[in-house]
Amino acid sequence: MGSYAQAEEPEATLVSFSREEKQDALRQIPFNNLRPQDQTRVSSVVKDPSIFRRLPVQVIDCDPELYAFLVTYPEVVVSIWELMGITTVQVQRLGPAKFHANDGAGTVSKVDVIYADNDTNVFFAEGYYEGPLAPKRITAQCVLVLKSGFTTAANGKAYISNRLDVFVKFESRGADFLARTLHPLIGKTADYNFAETSSFISKISKNAESNVAGMQNLIGKLSKVEPTVREQFGEVVGRVYQRKVIAERSLQQQMAQEDPNEPVPLAAAPAREPAALERIDSRSAKPLVVHRVEPVTDENTPMAFAPVPRKRYAELRR
């Protein structure tokens, strides 16, 4: 989302552009499960793209059901942004798997969701850019492959890792040259927007857990979202809150049954000054162990578990 980008650098490190990554991205596309017409459209873009970029993996603390809902209905996130006054992006749903997007900065596109399962979403977009960065209108087609992995940490929290592969094909050779020239700028903007959007989804999940009444009030203000989608969103938020309450009660019961002579858990230990932490020998530190729990899924839709990136390692330990 162009108008959502800021000037600062993305938190994640720069991605590489190796041939191996591109080949791996191609293998992630479920060609055999696409309709024949979609196979043709996707192949025409990914076989010789003007730009390929694998965006940095983002790991967020988020309820899996809420995450899946917001990926399916991006207009909900955009409508919340609009209420907050932080974007000029507009998304209008045209059908169950089709929507129109305008970033308010010159890019207009029609997006089709051509494949979706528990861990993979494939989008096909076609549109144009018309603005100050180009002397005339630039038309292009784009294939986006979103891979999502789910893990449950020892503290019971659900973490979701996201990775987005982007293939862009420009129709004119002049536009192709211009896009390659502006690739660093385009790439950094995409990286930042992906990181910020992932973080925002995590914040929505946390608000659903801690302020369900406020979330329900917010949902009632999403006038540009279809009533049926708003209703579904409200139901999902309610279930997120219920799961949080059940988890807290279970934890309280577990703590009540523990032997008072047992060592105090780290989470309940008294806080210490930061200076005391500096004296800890890093060589004696033990790595975080993330216990992966396989969710109940249909045999035909296996769930993929993406590893927690090393970039987020220190954050998860904290």
C-alpha positions as CSV (number, residue, x, y, z in Angstrom):
1,M,0.0,0.0,0.0
2,G,1.9,3.0,-1.3
3,S,0.3,5.7,0.9
4,Y,0.9,3.7,4.0
5,A,4.6,3.7,3.6
6,Q,6.8,5.9,5.7
7,A,10.3,7.3,5.2
8,E,12.1,5.1,7.7
9,E,13.7,1.8,6.8
10,P,11.9,-1.5,7.4
11,E,12.7,-3.3,10.6
12,A,13.6,-6.5,8.7
13,T,16.9,-6.8,7.0
14,L,17.3,-6.6,3.2
15,V,16.4,-9.7,1.2
16,S,18.6,-11.4,-1.3
17,F,17.8,-11.9,-4.9
18,S,19.4,-15.3,-5.6
19,R,18.3,-17.6,-8.4
20,E,17.7,-20.3,-5.8
21,E,15.1,-18.1,-4.0
22,K,13.3,-17.5,-7.3
23,Q,13.2,-21.2,-8.1
24,D,11.9,-22.0,-4.6
25,A,9.2,-19.4,-5.0
26,L,8.1,-21.0,-8.3
27,R,7.9,-24.4,-6.5
28,Q,5.5,-22.8,-3.9
29,I,2.9,-22.1,-6.6
30,P,0.4,-24.9,-6.7
31,F,0.1,-25.0,-10.5
32,N,-1.7,-28.4,-10.5
33,N,-4.5,-27.0,-8.3
34,L,-5.1,-23.9,-10.5
35,R,-7.8,-23.6,-13.1
36,P,-6.4,-23.9,-16.7
37,Q,-7.0,-20.2,-17.4
38,D,-5.2,-19.2,-14.2
39,Q,-2.3,-21.5,-15.0
40,T,-1.9,-19.6,-18.2
41,R,-2.1,-16.2,-16.6
42,V,0.3,-17.1,-13.8
43,S,2.8,-18.7,-16.2
44,S,2.9,-15.7,-18.4
45,V,4.1,-13.6,-15.5
46,V,6.4,-15.8,-13.4
47,K,8.4,-17.4,-16.3
48,D,10.1,-14.1,-17.1
49,P,9.2,-11.4,-14.6
50,S,10.4,-7.8,-14.8
51,I,10.8,-7.9,-11.1
52,F,11.0,-10.7,-8.5
53,R,11.2,-10.0,-4.8
54,R,11.0,-12.2,-1.8
55,L,9.9,-10.0,1.1
56,P,11.5,-10.6,4.5
57,V,9.6,-13.1,6.7
58,Q,7.5,-11.5,9.4
59,V,6.5,-13.2,12.7
60,I,3.5,-11.9,14.6
61,D,1.6,-12.8,17.7
62,C,-1.9,-13.3,16.3
63,D,-5.0,-15.6,16.5
64,P,-4.9,-17.9,13.5
65,E,-8.6,-17.6,12.7
66,L,-8.5,-13.9,12.8
67,Y,-5.4,-13.8,10.6
68,A,-7.0,-16.1,8.0
69,F,-10.1,-13.9,8.0
70,L,-8.2,-10.6,7.5
71,V,-6.2,-12.2,4.6
72,T,-9.4,-13.2,3.0
73,Y,-11.1,-9.8,3.5
74,P,-8.3,-7.1,3.2
75,E,-11.0,-4.4,2.9
76,V,-11.6,-4.8,6.6
77,V,-8.0,-3.7,7.4
78,V,-8.1,-0.9,4.9
79,S,-11.4,0.4,6.4
80,I,-9.9,0.4,9.8
81,W,-6.9,2.4,8.5
82,E,-9.4,4.8,6.9
83,L,-11.2,5.4,10.1
84,M,-7.8,6.1,11.8
85,G,-7.0,8.6,9.0
86,I,-3.7,7.0,8.1
87,T,-4.3,5.9,4.5
88,T,-5.9,6.9,1.2
89,V,-6.1,3.3,0.0
90,Q,-9.5,2.1,-1.2
91,V,-10.5,-1.5,-1.6
92,Q,-13.9,-2.5,-3.1
93,R,-15.0,-6.1,-3.2
94,L,-16.4,-7.1,-6.6
95,G,-17.1,-10.7,-5.8
96,P,-16.3,-13.6,-3.5
97,A,-12.7,-13.8,-4.8
98,K,-12.3,-10.5,-6.6
99,F,-11.7,-6.9,-5.6
100,H,-10.7,-3.5,-6.9
101,A,-7.8,-1.6,-5.3
102,N,-6.6,2.0,-5.5
103,D,-3.6,3.1,-3.4
104,G,-4.4,6.8,-3.8
105,A,-0.9,7.4,-5.2
106,G,-1.5,6.5,-8.9
107,T,-1.8,2.7,-8.8
108,V,-5.1,1.1,-9.7
109,S,-5.6,-2.7,-10.0
110,K,-8.1,-5.5,-10.1
111,V,-7.1,-8.5,-7.9
112,D,-8.3,-12.1,-8.1
113,V,-7.8,-14.6,-5.4
114,I,-7.0,-17.7,-7.6
115,Y,-6.0,-20.1,-4.9
116,A,-6.3,-20.4,-1.1
117,D,-5.7,-23.1,1.5
118,N,-4.5,-23.4,5.1
119,D,-1.0,-22.1,4.3
120,T,-0.9,-20.7,0.8
121,N,-2.7,-17.8,-0.9
122,V,-2.1,-16.9,-4.5
123,F,-3.3,-13.5,-5.9
124,F,-3.3,-12.4,-9.5
125,A,-3.4,-8.6,-10.1
126,E,-3.5,-6.5,-13.3
127,G,-3.6,-2.8,-13.5
128,Y,-1.6,0.4,-14.1
129,Y,0.4,3.2,-12.5
130,E,-0.1,6.8,-13.6
131,G,1.8,9.3,-11.6
132,P,4.9,11.5,-11.2
133,L,7.4,8.6,-11.3
134,A,6.6,7.8,-14.9
135,P,6.1,9.9,-18.0
136,K,3.1,7.9,-19.1
137,R,0.8,5.2,-17.8
138,I,2.5,1.9,-17.0
139,T,0.5,-1.3,-17.2
140,A,1.6,-4.5,-15.5
141,Q,0.5,-7.9,-14.2
142,C,1.5,-9.3,-10.8
143,V,1.4,-12.6,-9.0
144,L,1.7,-12.7,-5.2
145,V,2.2,-15.8,-3.2
146,L,1.6,-15.6,0.5
147,K,3.0,-18.4,2.6
148,S,1.9,-18.7,6.2
149,G,3.2,-21.0,9.0
150,F,1.7,-21.5,12.5
151,T,3.4,-22.3,15.7
152,T,2.4,-22.4,19.4
153,A,5.1,-21.3,21.9
154,A,5.6,-22.8,25.3
155,N,3.6,-20.0,26.9
156,G,0.6,-21.0,24.8
157,K,0.6,-18.0,22.4
158,A,0.1,-18.6,18.7
159,Y,2.7,-17.1,16.4
160,I,2.3,-16.8,12.6
161,S,5.1,-16.4,10.2
162,N,4.4,-14.7,6.8
163,R,6.4,-14.7,3.6
164,L,5.4,-12.9,0.5
165,D,6.9,-13.6,-3.0
166,V,6.1,-11.0,-5.7
167,F,6.4,-11.4,-9.4
168,V,5.8,-8.4,-11.6
169,K,5.6,-8.3,-15.4
170,F,5.5,-4.9,-17.3
171,E,4.0,-4.8,-20.7
172,S,6.3,-2.3,-22.4
173,R,10.1,-2.4,-22.6
174,G,10.4,1.2,-21.5
175,A,8.4,0.5,-18.4
176,D,10.4,-2.6,-17.7
177,F,13.7,-0.5,-17.8
178,L,12.2,2.2,-15.6
179,A,10.9,-0.4,-13.0
180,R,14.3,-2.1,-12.9
181,T,15.9,1.3,-12.3
182,L,13.5,2.1,-9.4
183,H,13.6,-1.5,-8.1
184,P,15.5,-0.5,-4.8
185,L,12.9,2.1,-4.0
186,I,10.0,-0.1,-4.9
187,G,11.5,-3.0,-2.9
188,K,12.1,-1.0,0.3
189,T,8.6,0.4,0.2
190,A,7.1,-3.1,-0.3
191,D,9.2,-4.5,2.6
192,Y,8.2,-1.7,4.9
193,N,4.5,-2.0,4.0
194,F,4.5,-5.7,4.5
195,A,6.1,-5.5,7.9
196,E,3.8,-2.7,9.0
197,T,0.6,-4.5,7.8
198,S,1.7,-7.7,9.6
199,S,2.3,-5.7,12.8
200,F,-1.1,-4.0,12.4
201,I,-2.9,-7.4,12.1
202,S,-1.2,-8.5,15.3
203,K,-2.5,-5.3,17.0
204,I,-6.1,-6.1,15.9
205,S,-5.8,-9.6,17.4
206,K,-4.5,-8.2,20.7
207,N,-7.3,-5.7,20.9
208,A,-9.8,-8.5,20.2
209,E,-8.4,-10.3,23.2
210,S,-8.3,-7.4,25.6
211,N,-11.0,-5.0,24.4
212,V,-13.8,-6.9,22.8
213,A,-16.4,-4.2,23.5
214,G,-14.2,-1.6,21.8
215,M,-13.7,-3.9,18.8
216,Q,-17.4,-4.5,18.4
217,N,-18.0,-0.8,18.5
218,L,-15.3,-0.3,15.8
219,I,-16.9,-3.0,13.6
220,G,-20.1,-1.1,13.6
221,K,-18.3,1.9,12.1
222,L,-17.0,0.0,9.1
223,S,-19.7,1.4,6.8
224,K,-17.7,0.6,3.6
225,V,-17.5,-3.1,4.4
226,E,-20.4,-5.3,3.4
227,P,-22.8,-6.1,6.2
228,T,-22.3,-9.8,5.9
229,V,-18.5,-9.4,6.2
230,R,-18.9,-7.1,9.2
231,E,-21.1,-9.7,10.9
232,Q,-18.5,-12.4,10.2
233,F,-15.8,-10.2,11.5
234,G,-17.7,-9.6,14.7
235,E,-18.2,-13.3,15.2
236,V,-14.5,-14.0,14.7
237,V,-13.6,-11.3,17.2
238,G,-16.0,-12.8,19.7
239,R,-14.4,-16.2,19.4
240,V,-10.9,-14.7,19.8
241,Y,-12.0,-13.2,23.1
242,Q,-13.6,-16.4,24.3
243,R,-10.4,-18.4,23.5
244,K,-8.4,-15.8,25.5
245,V,-10.7,-16.1,28.5
246,I,-10.6,-19.9,28.4
247,A,-6.8,-19.9,28.2
248,E,-6.5,-17.5,31.2
249,R,-8.9,-19.6,33.3
250,S,-6.9,-22.8,32.4
251,L,-3.7,-21.1,33.4
252,Q,-5.2,-19.9,36.7
253,Q,-6.4,-23.4,37.5
254,Q,-3.0,-24.8,36.7
255,M,-1.2,-22.3,38.9
256,A,-3.7,-23.0,41.8
257,Q,-2.8,-26.7,41.6
258,E,1.0,-26.1,41.7
259,D,3.0,-26.8,44.8
260,P,3.8,-23.5,46.5
261,N,7.3,-24.9,47.3
262,E,8.1,-25.1,43.6
263,P,10.4,-22.5,42.1
264,V,8.7,-19.3,40.9
265,P,8.1,-19.3,37.1
266,L,10.2,-16.7,35.2
267,A,7.0,-14.8,34.2
268,A,6.1,-14.3,37.9
269,A,9.5,-13.5,39.2
270,P,10.2,-10.0,40.5
271,A,11.5,-7.5,37.9
272,R,15.2,-6.6,38.0
273,E,17.0,-3.6,36.9
274,P,18.4,-3.8,33.3
275,A,22.0,-3.5,34.7
276,A,21.6,-6.8,36.4
277,L,20.8,-8.5,33.1
278,E,24.1,-7.2,31.6
279,R,26.1,-9.4,34.0
280,I,24.6,-12.6,32.6
281,D,27.1,-14.7,30.6
282,S,25.6,-15.0,27.1
283,R,27.4,-18.4,26.7
284,S,25.3,-19.9,29.4
285,A,22.0,-18.7,27.9
286,K,19.7,-21.5,26.5
287,P,17.8,-21.2,23.3
288,L,14.1,-20.7,23.2
289,V,12.2,-23.9,22.6
290,V,9.1,-23.4,20.5
291,H,6.7,-26.4,20.8
292,R,4.9,-26.8,17.5
293,V,1.3,-28.1,17.7
294,E,-0.2,-29.5,14.5
295,P,-3.8,-28.2,14.1
296,V,-6.6,-30.4,13.0
297,T,-6.8,-30.2,9.3
298,D,-8.2,-32.1,6.3
299,E,-5.9,-34.6,4.8
300,N,-6.1,-32.7,1.5
301,T,-5.0,-29.4,3.0
302,P,-1.8,-30.0,4.9
303,M,-0.6,-27.2,7.2
304,A,3.0,-25.9,6.7
305,F,5.0,-24.8,9.7
306,A,7.5,-22.1,8.8
307,P,10.5,-21.8,11.1
308,V,10.8,-18.8,13.4
309,P,13.4,-16.5,11.7
310,R,16.6,-15.8,13.5
311,K,15.9,-12.0,13.2
312,R,13.0,-12.4,15.7
313,Y,15.0,-14.6,18.0
314,A,15.9,-12.0,20.6
315,E,12.4,-10.5,20.5
316,L,10.8,-13.9,21.2
317,R,13.2,-14.6,24.0
318,R,12.2,-11.3,25.7
